[in-house]
Amino acid sequence: MTKSRIFWGTLAPVAAILSSLIFVYIILTIRGVNPIDIFSEMISYGFQPRNLVSELNQTVAYYMAGVAAAIGFKMLLFNIGIDGQYRMGAFFGAVVGAAVNLPPILHVALIIITAMLAGGLWAAIAGYLKVRRGVSEVISNIMLNFIAAAIIAFLLSEDLLGTLPEGSQNLQTNQIPLSGQMPTIKAFDGEIYSFLFVAIAVGIAYWVMLNKTVFGFNLRATGLSFRAARSSGVNAPGMIFITTVLSGAIAGLVGIGTLLSDTHSYSMAFPAGYAFTGLALALLGRNHPVGIFFAAFLWSFLERTAPVLEFEGVPPEIVIVMQGTIVLSIVVAYEVVARINLRQQQRAVGKVNAEASSQKESQ
């Protein structure tokens, strides 16, 4: 990758973050608060060892959501169904994990594979509807999110797969035995989910698949031009379907770190909203695994530091304003940077053509 590509690739995300900081700076100034003090307090609080652990653990979940969204983006697909796919993956991973007793490595592997299958199969519904019936993946996935939540709520009843622990009001699946749990890494006065290494492996596999395989080339080609890819012999509809399933399979892993290293059971208390977060992180990280990781950490950092703002007399919702501004800014910044880059390329081509013409005339 040339220095020019690196520069233009990082310019838009950096511009978006700076725009967000300036906007929040203005809001805080109008409110009568010193923005520098607020930002300093956030940084000081966010980088405390115990808070870093919490941020890293949340980063893992956000990272998986971002990679799932990025796979879809490469095909120009908006996988808004990450929420439903992650819920199906975590739920069925918990159910299968609690129902068997295997050697540790096999047990954990079975849970991970089950989660990927559940997420991928749930995404396959939207993929089939798009390829065979022309239904927008946005519309179908929005409905599938609601259906997934309803199915899980139904299956979590005490008559079926749910249990009500003593002293709790939240129905949950049975506990996964110790052989199916992933250990944590003691560091920074806390415990980091070892699923972090799985997330890193997924990021590496995503990059290799996208840049070093025929499948990745066909995926990018189909995303750039459906008709051109089809004319060159690529099974474009099949690529759309497979990409949708692959995105759903990765989305199925979003909650597995929490499941295997923290709760060891699934309940309706598992958070929602990963779809929009994943899409935002993929945009901010430019669909690159390293960029998505830093974007995911930024998101986790902002959310972790939100409560401390109340002690400074600032509503914690300012973090949501900051996140929303970043998303809006990144869309605008991408368009501006793309136009500037295009103009420079056109000028470079024009310069080369002019030099070639002058050489011909001199001959």
C-alpha positions in Angstrom: 0.0 0.0 0.0 1.5 3.4 -1.1 1.8 6.4 1.3 -0.8 8.2 -0.8 -3.4 5.4 -0.3 -2.6 5.3 3.4 -3.0 9.1 3.6 -6.3 9.2 1.8 -7.6 6.1 3.6 -7.1 7.6 7.0 -8.0 11.2 6.2 -11.8 10.7 6.2 -11.9 8.9 9.7 -9.6 11.4 11.2 -11.6 14.3 9.8 -14.8 12.8 11.1 -13.4 12.4 14.6 -12.0 15.9 14.6 -15.3 17.3 13.4 -17.1 15.5 16.2 -14.7 16.9 18.8 -15.1 20.4 17.5 -18.9 20.1 17.5 -19.0 18.8 21.1 -16.4 21.5 22.1 -18.9 24.1 20.9 -21.8 22.5 22.7 -19.9 22.3 26.0 -18.7 25.9 25.7 -22.2 27.1 25.2 -23.2 25.2 28.3 -20.6 27.0 30.3 -18.3 24.0 30.8 -14.6 23.9 30.1 -14.3 21.3 27.2 -10.6 20.7 27.9 -11.3 19.7 31.4 -14.1 17.4 30.3 -11.9 15.7 27.7 -9.1 15.4 30.1 -11.4 13.8 32.7 -12.7 11.3 30.1 -9.1 10.3 29.1 -8.0 10.0 32.7 -11.0 7.9 33.6 -11.0 5.8 30.4 -7.4 4.7 30.7 -7.5 3.6 34.3 -6.4 -0.1 34.3 -9.8 -1.5 35.4 -11.7 0.6 32.9 -9.3 -0.5 30.1 -10.3 -4.1 30.8 -14.0 -3.3 30.5 -13.3 -1.4 27.3 -11.3 -4.2 25.7 -14.0 -6.8 26.5 -16.7 -4.5 25.0 -14.3 -3.9 22.0 -14.4 -7.6 21.2 -18.1 -7.6 20.8 -18.2 -4.4 18.8 -15.3 -5.6 16.6 -17.1 -8.8 15.6 -20.2 -6.6 14.7 -18.0 -4.3 12.7 -16.4 -7.1 10.7 -19.8 -8.7 10.0 -21.0 -5.3 8.7 -17.8 -4.8 6.7 -18.2 -8.1 4.9 -21.7 -7.0 3.8 -20.4 -3.5 2.8 -17.9 -5.1 0.4 -20.9 -6.5 -1.5 -22.8 -3.2 -1.0 -25.1 -5.0 1.4 -26.4 -3.3 4.6 -26.6 -6.1 7.1 -29.0 -4.3 9.5 -29.8 -7.8 10.8 -26.7 -8.2 13.0 -28.9 -7.9 16.1 -31.1 -10.8 15.2 -28.1 -12.9 14.0 -26.1 -12.3 17.1 -29.0 -13.2 19.4 -29.7 -16.4 17.5 -26.0 -17.3 17.7 -25.6 -16.5 21.4 -28.9 -18.3 22.3 -28.4 -21.5 20.4 -24.7 -21.5 21.4 -25.8 -21.4 25.0 -28.4 -24.1 24.6 -26.1 -26.5 22.8 -23.2 -25.7 25.2 -25.4 -26.4 28.2 -26.7 -29.7 26.8 -23.4 -31.5 26.2 -20.3 -32.3 28.2 -17.2 -32.6 26.1 -13.4 -32.1 26.5 -12.7 -28.3 26.9 -11.4 -27.5 23.5 -14.1 -29.5 21.7 -16.8 -28.1 23.9 -15.8 -24.5 23.2 -15.3 -25.2 19.5 -18.8 -26.7 19.3 -20.4 -23.6 20.9 -18.5 -21.3 18.5 -19.5 -23.4 15.5 -23.1 -23.6 16.7 -23.2 -19.8 17.1 -21.8 -19.3 13.5 -24.3 -21.8 12.1 -27.3 -20.1 13.8 -26.2 -16.6 12.8 -25.4 -17.7 9.2 -28.7 -19.7 8.7 -30.7 -16.8 10.1 -29.0 -14.4 7.6 -29.6 -16.9 4.8 -33.3 -16.0 4.9 -32.6 -12.4 4.0 -30.0 -13.6 1.4 -32.5 -15.9 -0.2 -35.2 -13.3 -0.3 -32.8 -10.8 -2.0 -31.5 -13.2 -4.6 -34.7 -15.0 -5.5 -37.4 -12.5 -4.8 -35.5 -9.1 -5.0 -36.5 -8.1 -1.5 -34.3 -5.4 0.0 -32.0 -6.9 2.7 -32.7 -3.8 4.9 -36.4 -4.5 5.0 -36.1 -8.2 5.5 -33.4 -7.9 8.2 -35.4 -5.4 10.2 -38.3 -7.8 10.3 -36.0 -10.7 11.0 -34.6 -8.9 14.0 -38.1 -8.7 15.6 -38.8 -12.3 14.7 -35.6 -13.5 16.2 -36.3 -11.7 19.5 -39.8 -13.1 19.6 -38.7 -16.7 18.9 -36.0 -16.5 21.6 -38.5 -15.0 24.1 -40.9 -17.9 23.4 -38.2 -20.6 23.7 -36.9 -19.0 27.0 -40.2 -19.9 28.8 -39.8 -22.3 31.7 -41.9 -24.9 29.8 -39.2 -25.1 27.1 -35.6 -24.0 27.3 -35.6 -21.4 30.0 -34.9 -21.6 33.7 -35.5 -19.1 36.5 -32.6 -19.0 38.9 -33.4 -18.7 42.6 -33.6 -15.0 43.6 -33.7 -13.8 39.9 -36.5 -12.5 37.8 -34.8 -13.0 34.5 -35.3 -16.2 32.6 -32.2 -17.7 31.1 -30.8 -20.9 29.6 -29.1 -23.5 31.7 -25.5 -22.8 32.7 -22.7 -24.0 30.4 -20.5 -26.4 32.3 -16.9 -25.5 33.1 -15.6 -27.5 30.1 -17.4 -25.1 27.8 -16.2 -21.9 29.4 -13.3 -19.8 28.1 -10.8 -18.6 30.7 -10.0 -15.0 31.3 -6.6 -13.3 31.3 -5.8 -11.4 34.5 -4.4 -8.0 33.5 -4.8 -4.4 34.4 -6.5 -5.2 37.7 -9.2 -7.1 35.8 -10.0 -10.1 33.6 -9.8 -9.8 29.8 -11.9 -12.3 27.8 -9.7 -14.8 26.0 -12.2 -14.6 23.1 -10.1 -11.6 22.2 -7.7 -14.0 20.4 -10.6 -15.5 18.4 -11.6 -12.0 17.4 -8.0 -11.3 16.2 -8.1 -14.6 14.3 -11.4 -13.6 12.6 -9.9 -10.3 11.6 -6.8 -11.9 10.0 -9.0 -14.5 8.2 -11.2 -11.7 6.9 -8.2 -9.8 5.5 -6.7 -12.9 3.9 -10.0 -14.0 2.5 -10.7 -10.5 1.0 -7.2 -9.9 -0.4 -5.5 -13.2 -1.0 -8.3 -15.6 -2.3 -10.3 -16.0 -5.5 -13.5 -15.8 -3.4 -12.4 -12.4 -2.0 -11.7 -11.1 -5.5 -15.0 -12.3 -6.8 -16.7 -10.7 -3.7 -15.1 -7.3 -4.3 -15.7 -7.5 -8.1 -19.4 -8.3 -7.6 -19.7 -5.4 -5.1 -18.1 -3.0 -7.5 -20.3 -4.1 -10.5 -22.9 -6.8 -10.4 -23.3 -6.9 -14.2 -19.6 -6.8 -15.0 -18.9 -9.6 -12.5 -21.7 -11.7 -14.0 -20.4 -11.0 -17.6 -16.9 -12.2 -16.6 -18.3 -15.6 -15.4 -18.8 -14.9 -11.7 -21.9 -16.3 -10.1 -23.0 -12.9 -8.8 -26.3 -14.0 -7.2 -24.5 -16.9 -5.5 -21.8 -14.5 -4.2 -24.5 -12.2 -2.7 -26.1 -15.2 -0.9 -22.8 -16.6 0.4 -21.6 -13.1 1.5 -24.9 -12.6 3.4 -24.5 -16.0 5.1 -20.9 -15.3 5.9 -21.7 -11.9 7.4 -24.4 -13.5 9.5 -22.0 -16.2 10.7 -19.6 -13.6 12.0 -22.5 -11.7 13.6 -23.4 -14.9 15.4 -20.1 -14.6 17.3 -20.8 -11.1 18.7 -22.1 -12.3 22.1 -19.9 -15.4 22.5 -17.1 -13.6 24.4 -19.6 -12.5 27.1 -21.3 -15.9 27.0 -18.2 -18.0 27.5 -16.2 -15.8 29.8 -18.8 -14.0 31.9 -22.5 -15.0 32.0 -22.2 -18.7 30.9 -25.9 -18.6 30.0 -28.1 -16.5 27.7 -30.9 -14.3 28.9 -33.0 -11.4 27.4 -30.7 -9.1 29.4 -28.1 -9.4 26.6 -27.8 -6.0 25.0 -29.2 -4.9 21.7 -28.2 -2.3 19.1 -25.2 -4.0 17.7 -26.4 -3.7 14.1 -26.2 0.1 13.9 -23.0 0.1 15.9 -21.4 -2.5 13.6 -22.4 -0.5 10.5 -20.9 2.7 12.1 -17.7 1.0 13.0 -17.2 -0.6 9.6 -17.7 2.9 8.0 -15.3 4.5 10.5 -12.7 1.7 10.1 -13.0 1.8 6.3 -13.9 -2.0 6.3 -10.3 -2.8 7.3 -9.8 -5.1 10.2 -7.2 -2.8 11.9 -9.3 0.3 11.4 -12.4 -1.5 12.7 -10.6 -2.5 15.9 -9.6 1.1 16.7 -13.1 2.3 15.9 -14.5 -0.4 18.2 -12.2 0.6 21.0 -13.1 4.3 20.5 -16.8 3.4 20.8 -16.2 1.3 23.9 -14.0 4.1 25.4 -16.7 6.7 24.9 -19.4 4.5 26.4 -17.3 3.6 29.4 -16.4 7.3 30.1 -20.0 8.5 29.8 -21.0 8.0 33.5 -18.1 10.2 34.7 -19.5 13.2 32.9 -22.4 13.4 35.4 -19.9 14.3 38.1 -18.7 17.2 36.0 -22.3 18.5 35.5 -22.5 17.3 31.9 -25.3 14.9 30.7 -23.8 11.6 29.7 -25.9 11.8 26.6 -23.2 14.0 25.1 -21.4 10.8 24.3 -24.3 9.7 22.1 -24.1 13.2 20.4 -20.4 12.6 19.8 -21.0 9.1 18.3 -23.8 10.3 16.1 -21.7 13.3 14.9 -18.9 10.9 14.0 -21.2 8.8 11.9 -22.7 11.8 10.1 -19.2 13.3 9.6 -17.7 10.1 8.2 -20.3 9.9 5.5 -19.6 13.5 4.4 -15.9 13.1 4.8 -15.8 10.0 2.6 -17.6 11.9 -0.1 -15.4 15.0 0.1 -12.1 12.9 0.2 -13.3 10.8 -2.7 -14.0 13.8 -4.8 -10.6 15.4 -3.9 -8.8 12.1 -4.7 -10.7 11.8 -8.0 -9.7 15.3 -9.1 -6.1 14.6 -8.2 -6.1 11.4 -10.2 -7.7 13.2 -13.2 -5.1 15.9 -13.0 -2.3 13.2 -12.9 -3.8 11.4 -15.9 -4.2 14.7 -17.8 -0.6 15.6 -17.0 0.7 12.3 -18.3 -1.4 12.6 -21.5 -0.2 16.1 -22.1 3.5 15.0 -21.7 2.8 12.1 -24.1 1.3 14.5 -26.7 4.2 16.9 -26.4 6.6 14.1 -27.0 4.8 12.9 -30.1 4.7 16.5 -31.5 8.5 16.9 -30.9 9.1 13.7 -32.8 
